[in-house]
Structures are given as structure tokens and as C-alpha cells.
Amino acid sequence: MPFLTRLTFSSGDVDHLDSVVSELKQQAERKGVELRGPHAEPPARYSVPQHKGLGQGTFDSWRYTVYTRTLEIVDHNQFARELAGRDYPDSIHVTADVEQFR
């Protein structure tokens, strides 16, 4: 039965994220792997309060944005395993989901 591997890449550095994802897409094309994406999700914006110290008030909140790209690899398990197990820069977070379909 075929598998669909969904790799989700997220980072605060959109240029670096897009560079890494486009490199992976080029590798897939060279190997003839069926690849869907990259799919871009709307950026997530976060705000984190910063405290000066116990009972001393707060600084301005720290605001940051996280960008996400998703690649779907259809039934090329070895290639998907290679991508999921690769060492990526610390600025990029990777999650992998595997689904079996008919």
C-alpha cells in the first residue's frame, strides 16, 4: 500500500526556509520523486511578555513571526526517510507525518 509522507518545515527566517525547501524540491525532481508543494501556510505571529524581575513590571512584548512550508512525498519511502532524518540548521524545525492510503 502506498504511503504519503508530509514534511512540515517552520522557521522565523523566511528566506532561509524558502532556500532549504526549494533545494529539497530540486532534489526530488532530479530523482523523479512525486512531490506536492511546497504549500505555504499564513504566517503565525506571536507575542511574548518579558518581565523585568519579580514585581518590577514588564518590558515591551517580544514579537516574532513563524513561517511554515509543507512538502508531500507520495510513495517514495526511502527518499522521504532521507529527508526526515537529515540534519537541518537550528533555525528550521521539521516534523514528519506518514499516512497510508488506498
MDTraj code that builds the backbone (N, CA, C; nanometers):
import mdtraj as md
import numpy as np

residues = "MET PRO PHE LEU THR ARG LEU THR PHE SER SER GLY ASP VAL ASP HIS LEU ASP SER VAL VAL SER GLU LEU LYS GLN GLN ALA GLU ARG LYS GLY VAL GLU LEU ARG GLY PRO HIS ALA GLU PRO PRO ALA ARG TYR SER VAL PRO GLN HIS LYS GLY LEU GLY GLN GLY THR PHE ASP SER TRP ARG TYR THR VAL TYR THR ARG THR LEU GLU ILE VAL ASP HIS ASN GLN PHE ALA ARG GLU LEU ALA GLY ARG ASP TYR PRO ASP SER ILE HIS VAL THR ALA ASP VAL GLU GLN PHE ARG".split()
xyz = np.array([
    [0.0845, -0.1182, 0.0000],
    [0.0000, 0.0000, 0.0000],
    [0.0888, 0.1241, 0.0000],
    [0.0493, 0.2240, -0.0763],
    [0.1307, 0.3461, -0.0845],
    [0.1199, 0.4312, 0.0414],
    [0.2237, 0.5106, 0.0618],
    [0.2301, 0.6000, 0.1765],
    [0.2448, 0.7439, 0.1289],
    [0.1904, 0.8340, 0.2075],
    [0.2071, 0.9768, 0.1855],
    [0.2831, 1.0303, 0.3062],
    [0.4000, 1.0872, 0.2812],
    [0.4805, 1.1455, 0.3888],
    [0.4689, 1.2963, 0.3782],
    [0.4232, 1.3587, 0.4843],
    [0.4073, 1.5046, 0.4882],
    [0.5152, 1.5620, 0.5784],
    [0.6051, 1.6414, 0.5194],
    [0.7107, 1.7069, 0.5954],
    [0.6745, 1.8536, 0.6108],
    [0.6730, 1.9006, 0.7342],
    [0.6390, 2.0394, 0.7635],
    [0.7630, 2.1089, 0.8172],
    [0.8021, 2.2164, 0.7512],
    [0.9198, 2.2943, 0.7876],
    [0.8724, 2.4290, 0.8406],
    [0.9258, 2.4723, 0.9545],
    [0.8887, 2.6033, 1.0079],
    [1.0137, 2.6757, 1.0569],
    [1.0103, 2.8093, 1.0433],
    [1.1247, 2.8911, 1.0801],
    [1.0815, 3.0360, 1.0933],
    [1.1590, 3.1130, 1.1638],
    [1.1370, 3.2566, 1.1728],
    [1.2064, 3.3320, 1.0613],
    [1.2944, 3.2649, 0.9878],
    [1.3694, 3.3246, 0.8767],
    [1.3117, 3.2731, 0.7456],
    [1.2230, 3.3512, 0.6853],
    [1.1503, 3.3051, 0.5667],
    [1.2429, 3.2831, 0.4471],
    [1.3463, 3.3646, 0.4318],
    [1.4375, 3.3475, 0.3185],
    [1.5160, 3.2171, 0.3298],
    [1.5655, 3.1879, 0.4481],
    [1.6394, 3.0635, 0.4701],
    [1.5478, 2.9429, 0.4539],
    [1.4269, 2.9531, 0.5054],
    [1.3283, 2.8456, 0.4935],
    [1.2989, 2.8163, 0.3467],
    [1.2710, 2.9200, 0.2696],
    [1.2408, 2.9009, 0.1275],
    [1.3595, 2.8436, 0.0516],
    [1.4803, 2.8825, 0.0897],
    [1.6004, 2.8300, 0.0258],
    [1.6148, 2.6799, 0.0499],
    [1.5969, 2.6371, 0.1738],
    [1.6082, 2.4953, 0.2077],
    [1.4992, 2.4141, 0.1385],
    [1.3769, 2.4626, 0.1406],
    [1.2650, 2.3894, 0.0803],
    [1.2803, 2.3812, -0.0715],
    [1.3249, 2.4872, -0.1358],
    [1.3428, 2.4826, -0.2818],
    [1.4560, 2.3870, -0.3192],
    [1.5601, 2.3786, -0.2363],
    [1.6680, 2.2823, -0.2609],
    [1.6151, 2.1390, -0.2524],
    [1.5302, 2.1118, -0.1529],
    [1.4713, 1.9782, -0.1390],
    [1.3811, 1.9448, -0.2577],
    [1.3077, 2.0438, -0.3046],
    [1.2200, 2.0232, -0.4202],
    [1.3022, 1.9897, -0.5443],
    [1.4142, 2.0582, -0.5635],
    [1.5013, 2.0298, -0.6774],
    [1.5587, 1.8895, -0.6695],
    [1.5971, 1.8458, -0.5503],
    [1.6481, 1.7095, -0.5327],
    [1.5416, 1.6071, -0.5691],
    [1.4189, 1.6323, -0.5276],
    [1.3093, 1.5402, -0.5590],
    [1.2863, 1.5331, -0.7096],
    [1.2909, 1.6469, -0.7760],
    [1.2707, 1.6491, -0.9215],
    [1.3809, 1.5724, -0.9932],
    [1.5052, 1.5860, -0.9473],
    [1.6170, 1.5149, -1.0102],
    [1.6032, 1.3638, -0.9937],
    [1.5452, 1.3191, -0.8821],
    [1.5303, 1.1759, -0.8566],
    [1.3988, 1.1194, -0.9100],
    [1.3138, 1.2042, -0.9649],
    [1.1869, 1.1573, -1.0184],
    [1.0836, 1.1242, -0.9120],
    [1.0937, 1.1873, -0.7971],
    [1.0020, 1.1628, -0.6861],
    [0.8762, 1.2464, -0.7053],
    [0.7599, 1.1834, -0.6841],
    [0.6339, 1.2586, -0.6901],
    [0.6224, 1.3434, -0.5638],
    [0.6232, 1.4749, -0.5844],
    [0.6257, 1.5690, -0.4738],
    [0.5154, 1.6717, -0.4941],
    [0.4431, 1.6995, -0.3879],
    [0.3408, 1.8048, -0.3908],
    [0.3883, 1.9174, -0.3004],
    [0.3800, 2.0368, -0.3494],
    [0.4199, 2.1512, -0.2674],
    [0.5423, 2.2181, -0.3241],
    [0.5980, 2.3078, -0.2530],
    [0.5700, 2.3425, -0.1146],
    [0.4414, 2.4236, -0.1002],
    [0.3670, 2.3907, 0.0036],
    [0.2448, 2.4633, 0.0372],
    [0.2795, 2.5594, 0.1507],
    [0.2477, 2.6853, 0.1311],
    [0.2758, 2.7866, 0.2340],
    [0.1501, 2.8135, 0.3141],
    [0.1655, 2.8119, 0.4451],
    [0.0548, 2.8484, 0.5334],
    [0.0698, 2.9955, 0.5694],
    [-0.0378, 3.0614, 0.6084],
    [-0.0239, 3.2008, 0.6528],
    [0.0722, 3.2080, 0.7717],
    [0.1553, 3.3109, 0.7758],
    [0.2499, 3.3212, 0.8883],
    [0.1774, 3.3340, 1.0218],
    [0.2335, 3.2708, 1.1226],
    [0.1789, 3.2793, 1.2591],
    [0.2579, 3.3860, 1.3339],
    [0.1876, 3.4789, 1.3953],
    [0.2527, 3.5867, 1.4697],
    [0.2309, 3.5642, 1.6189],
    [0.3392, 3.5765, 1.6946],
    [0.3346, 3.5520, 1.8378],
    [0.3834, 3.6749, 1.9136],
    [0.3349, 3.6887, 2.0352],
    [0.3769, 3.7966, 2.1236],
    [0.4009, 3.7364, 2.2616],
    [0.5206, 3.7594, 2.3145],
    [0.5585, 3.7001, 2.4427],
    [0.5944, 3.8120, 2.5407],
    [0.5284, 3.8179, 2.6561],
    [0.5640, 3.9220, 2.7533],
    [0.7013, 3.8949, 2.8141],
    [0.7722, 4.0038, 2.8455],
    [0.9042, 3.9932, 2.9080],
    [0.9008, 4.0668, 3.0415],
    [0.9311, 3.9964, 3.1461],
    [0.9273, 4.0544, 3.2802],
    [1.0660, 4.1054, 3.3194],
    [1.0694, 4.2231, 3.3819],
    [1.1964, 4.2816, 3.4276],
    [1.2512, 4.2046, 3.5474],
    [1.1670, 4.1625, 3.6306],
    [1.2057, 4.0893, 3.7509],
    [1.0819, 4.0745, 3.8374],
    [1.0948, 4.0033, 3.9440],
    [0.9811, 3.9788, 4.0305],
    [0.9268, 4.1111, 4.0859],
    [0.8042, 4.1446, 4.0484],
    [0.7383, 4.2650, 4.0962],
    [0.7922, 4.3946, 4.0377],
    [0.8714, 4.3878, 3.9290],
    [0.9310, 4.5079, 3.8705],
    [0.8665, 4.5501, 3.7392],
    [0.7585, 4.4908, 3.7004],
    [0.6916, 4.5285, 3.5764],
    [0.7417, 4.4490, 3.4574],
    [0.7089, 4.4985, 3.3383],
    [0.7457, 4.4266, 3.2162],
    [0.8084, 4.5202, 3.1141],
    [0.8881, 4.4612, 3.0260],
    [0.9372, 4.5299, 2.9073],
    [0.8294, 4.5188, 2.8006],
    [0.8521, 4.5810, 2.6853],
    [0.7618, 4.5594, 2.5724],
    [0.7648, 4.4111, 2.5354],
    [0.6526, 4.3621, 2.4861],
    [0.6447, 4.2212, 2.4476],
    [0.7387, 4.1923, 2.3310],
    [0.7908, 4.0716, 2.3325],
    [0.8753, 4.0239, 2.2235],
    [0.7815, 3.9684, 2.1169],
    [0.7899, 4.0203, 1.9956],
    [0.7025, 3.9772, 1.8865],
    [0.7860, 3.9076, 1.7793],
    [0.7337, 3.7950, 1.7311],
    [0.8039, 3.7248, 1.6246],
    [0.7037, 3.6514, 1.5367],
    [0.7501, 3.6155, 1.4175],
    [0.6666, 3.5503, 1.3180],
    [0.7278, 3.4156, 1.2821],
    [0.6434, 3.3138, 1.2658],
    [0.6886, 3.1811, 1.2249],
    [0.6248, 3.1491, 1.0898],
    [0.7089, 3.1110, 0.9942],
    [0.6650, 3.0766, 0.8591],
    [0.6691, 2.9253, 0.8434],
    [0.5729, 2.8705, 0.7678],
    [0.5615, 2.7256, 0.7531],
    [0.5476, 2.6880, 0.6063],
    [0.6191, 2.5832, 0.5681],
    [0.6083, 2.5246, 0.4340],
    [0.5887, 2.3743, 0.4505],
    [0.5036, 2.3152, 0.3654],
    [0.4755, 2.1721, 0.3725],
    [0.5049, 2.1069, 0.2379],
    [0.5751, 1.9941, 0.2428],
    [0.6010, 1.9115, 0.1251],
    [0.5342, 1.7767, 0.1466],
    [0.4728, 1.7218, 0.0413],
    [0.4111, 1.5895, 0.0490],
    [0.4812, 1.4984, -0.0503],
    [0.5331, 1.3871, -0.0013],
    [0.6042, 1.2900, -0.0845],
    [0.5160, 1.1675, -0.0971],
    [0.4860, 1.1316, -0.2221],
    [0.3942, 1.0205, -0.2478],
    [0.4733, 0.8950, -0.2813],
    [0.4643, 0.7957, -0.1928],
    [0.5137, 0.6597, -0.2149],
    [0.6611, 0.6487, -0.2539],
    [0.7460, 0.7345, -0.2066],
    [0.8911, 0.7199, -0.2216],
    [0.9485, 0.7181, -0.0798],
    [0.9293, 0.6055, -0.0141],
    [0.9583, 0.5940, 0.1289],
    [1.1048, 0.6192, 0.1621],
    [1.1964, 0.5680, 0.0808],
    [1.3391, 0.5845, 0.1093],
    [1.3783, 0.7323, 0.1006],
    [1.3312, 0.8011, -0.0025],
    [1.3616, 0.9437, -0.0177],
    [1.3011, 1.0233, 0.0981],
    [1.1787, 0.9915, 0.1360],
    [1.1132, 1.0605, 0.2476],
    [1.1893, 1.0367, 0.3773],
    [1.2360, 0.9150, 0.3971],
    [1.3126, 0.8818, 0.5174],
    [1.4435, 0.9614, 0.5206],
    [1.5083, 0.9748, 0.4050],
    [1.6325, 1.0517, 0.3975],
    [1.6082, 1.1981, 0.4350],
    [1.5011, 1.2570, 0.3820],
    [1.4724, 1.3967, 0.4120],
    [1.4354, 1.4167, 0.5583],
    [1.3556, 1.3262, 0.6132],
    [1.3124, 1.3401, 0.7525],
    [1.4285, 1.3221, 0.8492],
    [1.5259, 1.2393, 0.8138],
    [1.6377, 1.2118, 0.9027],
    [1.7570, 1.3032, 0.8849],
    [1.7496, 1.3924, 0.7912],
    [1.8609, 1.4830, 0.7620],
    [1.8788, 1.5855, 0.8740],
    [2.0018, 1.6306, 0.8909],
    [2.0300, 1.7380, 0.9868],
    [2.0041, 1.8721, 0.9192],
    [1.9120, 1.9482, 0.9742],
    [1.8788, 2.0804, 0.9217],
    [1.9378, 2.1862, 1.0139],
    [1.9522, 2.3077, 0.9642],
    [2.0027, 2.4154, 1.0509],
    [1.9130, 2.4323, 1.1732],
    [1.9714, 2.4840, 1.2810],
    [1.8966, 2.5019, 1.4057],
    [1.7769, 2.5946, 1.3886],
    [1.7806, 2.6825, 1.2893],
    [1.6717, 2.7787, 1.2699],
    [1.5497, 2.7168, 1.2025],
    [1.5606, 2.5912, 1.1590],
    [1.4493, 2.5256, 1.0897],
    [1.4035, 2.4052, 1.1707],
    [1.2733, 2.4013, 1.1982],
    [1.2119, 2.2910, 1.2723],
    [1.1368, 2.2031, 1.1723],
    [1.1545, 2.0714, 1.1820],
    [1.0932, 1.9785, 1.0870],
    [1.0077, 1.8773, 1.1625],
    [0.8861, 1.8546, 1.1105],
    [0.8016, 1.7459, 1.1614],
    [0.7608, 1.6583, 1.0436],
    [0.7416, 1.5309, 1.0699],
    [0.7032, 1.4362, 0.9651],
    [0.5787, 1.3605, 1.0079],
    [0.4849, 1.3477, 0.9143],
    [0.3637, 1.2695, 0.9341],
    [0.3549, 1.1707, 0.8180],
    [0.3220, 1.0461, 0.8486],
    [0.3113, 0.9429, 0.7463],
    [0.1695, 0.8875, 0.7490],
    [0.1084, 0.8806, 0.6299],
    [-0.0267, 0.8248, 0.6164],
    [-0.0232, 0.7147, 0.5123],
    [-0.0985, 0.6097, 0.5382],
    [-0.1155, 0.5037, 0.4396],
    [-0.2488, 0.5271, 0.3713],
    [-0.2500, 0.5170, 0.2378],
    [-0.3761, 0.5367, 0.1677],
    [-0.3950, 0.4289, 0.0627],
    [-0.5175, 0.4203, 0.0145],
    [-0.5528, 0.3195, -0.0860],
    [-0.5761, 0.3846, -0.2193],
])
top = md.Topology()
chain = top.add_chain()
for i, resn in enumerate(residues, 1):
    res = top.add_residue(resn, chain, resSeq=i)
    for name in ("N", "CA", "C"):
        top.add_atom(name, md.element.get_by_symbol(name[0]), res)
traj = md.Trajectory(xyz[None], top)
